[in-house]
Amino acid sequence: MKNHTQLTYLKAYYEDLKYQLNHPSYGISFMNLGSCGTQYFETHEEAEKYVKTLAAFVQDWEETVDVG
């Protein structure tokens, strides 16, 4: 079963990437520099696709997580 704590960590990672990508001044540069474990993105579209895929994964996981 999926763990609520793991989901919390994953959601925090997603929120960090989303914030970095959508930063009004830095955007993709901020995202690329702000994480050493996430792949480097050449284009905003490539990074946006990654973040959207992660969002869908998090949502799917939320539907199956064991909160007990």
The 8 nearest C-alpha neighbors of each residue, nearest first, counted from 0:
[[1, 65, 2, 64, 63, 3, 66, 60],
 [0, 2, 64, 65, 3, 63, 5, 60],
 [1, 3, 5, 4, 65, 64, 0, 6],
 [2, 4, 6, 5, 66, 64, 65, 7],
 [5, 3, 7, 6, 2, 8, 9, 1],
 [6, 4, 8, 2, 7, 3, 9, 1],
 [5, 7, 9, 3, 4, 8, 10, 2],
 [6, 8, 4, 10, 5, 9, 11, 3],
 [9, 7, 11, 5, 6, 10, 12, 4],
 [8, 10, 6, 12, 11, 7, 13, 5],
 [11, 9, 13, 7, 12, 8, 6, 14],
 [10, 12, 14, 8, 9, 13, 15, 7],
 [13, 11, 9, 15, 10, 14, 16, 8],
 [12, 14, 10, 16, 11, 15, 17, 9],
 [15, 13, 17, 11, 16, 12, 18, 10],
 [16, 14, 12, 18, 13, 17, 19, 11],
 [17, 15, 19, 13, 18, 14, 20, 12],
 [16, 18, 14, 20, 15, 19, 13, 21],
 [19, 17, 15, 21, 16, 20, 22, 14],
 [18, 20, 30, 16, 22, 17, 21, 29],
 [21, 19, 26, 27, 17, 30, 18, 22],
 [20, 22, 18, 26, 19, 23, 17, 27],
 [21, 23, 26, 19, 25, 24, 20, 18],
 [24, 22, 25, 21, 26, 20, 19, 18],
 [25, 23, 22, 26, 21, 29, 28, 27],
 [24, 26, 29, 28, 22, 23, 27, 19],
 [27, 25, 20, 22, 21, 29, 28, 19],
 [26, 28, 30, 20, 29, 43, 31, 25],
 [29, 27, 31, 30, 26, 25, 32, 20],
 [30, 28, 32, 25, 27, 26, 31, 19],
 [29, 31, 19, 27, 33, 20, 28, 32],
 [32, 30, 28, 29, 39, 33, 27, 34],
 [31, 33, 29, 30, 34, 28, 35, 27],
 [34, 32, 30, 29, 31, 35, 19, 28],
 [35, 33, 36, 32, 37, 31, 30, 16],
 [34, 36, 37, 33, 32, 38, 31, 39],
 [37, 35, 34, 38, 39, 33, 31, 32],
 [38, 36, 34, 35, 39, 31, 30, 40],
 [37, 39, 40, 36, 35, 31, 34, 46],
 [40, 38, 31, 37, 41, 46, 30, 32],
 [41, 39, 46, 42, 45, 38, 31, 43],
 [40, 42, 39, 45, 43, 46, 27, 44],
 [43, 41, 45, 44, 40, 46, 27, 47],
 [42, 44, 46, 45, 27, 47, 41, 40],
 [45, 43, 47, 42, 46, 48, 41, 49],
 [44, 46, 48, 42, 43, 47, 40, 49],
 [47, 45, 49, 43, 48, 44, 40, 50],
 [46, 48, 44, 50, 49, 45, 43, 51],
 [47, 49, 51, 45, 46, 50, 52, 44],
 [48, 50, 46, 52, 47, 51, 53, 45],
 [49, 51, 53, 47, 52, 48, 54, 46],
 [52, 50, 54, 48, 53, 49, 47, 55],
 [53, 51, 49, 55, 54, 50, 48, 56],
 [52, 54, 56, 50, 51, 55, 57, 49],
 [55, 53, 51, 57, 52, 56, 50, 58],
 [56, 54, 58, 52, 53, 57, 59, 51],
 [55, 57, 53, 59, 54, 58, 60, 52],
 [58, 56, 60, 54, 59, 55, 61, 53],
 [59, 57, 61, 55, 60, 56, 54, 62],
 [60, 58, 56, 62, 57, 61, 55, 63],
 [59, 61, 57, 63, 62, 58, 64, 56],
 [62, 60, 58, 64, 59, 63, 57, 6],
 [61, 63, 60, 59, 64, 58, 57, 65],
 [64, 62, 60, 61, 65, 59, 1, 0],
 [65, 63, 1, 61, 60, 62, 2, 66],
 [64, 66, 67, 1, 2, 0, 3, 63],
 [67, 65, 3, 64, 2, 1, 4, 63],
 [66, 65, 3, 2, 64, 0, 1, 4]]
